[in-house]
Amino acid sequence: MHYTGYLDFWFRDRPLVERVAPFVDLGVRHMNFFFWREAPVADLAAECARRGAELYSTFDGDMGSLADPGDNEKTYRSWAESLEMAAGYGIPVLYIFSNQIEPQGGIEYVRRLSNNFTEGEQYANLLDQTERIMKLVEQTNVEVRVECLNRFHFVGKVLVDNPRLAADWVRRINHPQFRLTFDTYHQQRGSGELLWSLETYYHLTSAVHIGDVPTRQEPGTGEINFATIRTRLRQLGYGGEIGLEFSPSTTEAEAMARTAAIFPLS
């Protein structure tokens, strides 16, 4: 296994680029960041190169809604631009979401659709657009990942808001570069059944993201039994990413120590 660090959640008392070095000091060398269009990507890549780290994943904060037929040209164009950026900086993973999320004043809103589409129409459009985008993706080495976004975190309706629908999305696309992420925070808040979903959809899964509930902090700060998740991952033979997608409750060093005690790399 390997850890991936989320620059948007950790070391928030300093600029984004200056968060790479303290992550490396904690033994984390794969960096994730949000909203690549707004981030200093070139500076981040240069800093990672200096520190022996790498940019690992990101997503476009202005990709549009795959669920909205009115956004079809926007989503296709934005994905072409995201793939060009990822190839240029050697970023191996991009995330895809069903709806456009718009942060405003510390609250994350789901953008309204351009028309009154049913959920069936939205899902059909999402599948058609994903197939179209994957024709671009397969010309690269990028892996595209899906995760369900829980319905309580956002104001508005996210179409893919449960693990069953996220897994169905991956199954229907049926492409080796289109995979699932198991996110403990989003799933526990929205659906529960963590162990059942982990086992049922494991064959579709490339990554595990951890964050306790309800505060989205490190393991041991909330209601999730991470020890059972660790045990089941070992039984399944998991050897991939453990994404540190949470805000430390105290110091980053203490949060890392608590996480490593539950999810040791050895």
Secondary structure, DSSP 8 states (H G I E B T S, - for coil): -EEEEETTTS-TTS-GGGGHHHHHHTT--EEE-S-TTTS-HHHHHHHHHHHT-EEEEE--TT---TT-GGGHHHHHHHHHHHHHHHHHHT--EEEE-SS-EEEETTEEEE---SS---HHHHHHHHHHHHHHHHHHHTTSS-EEEE----TTTSBS--SS-SHHHHHHHHHHH--TTEEEEEEHHHHHHHT--HHHHHHHTGGGEEEEEE--TTT--STTSSS--HHHHHHHHHHHT--SEEEE-S--SS-HHHHHHHHHHHS---
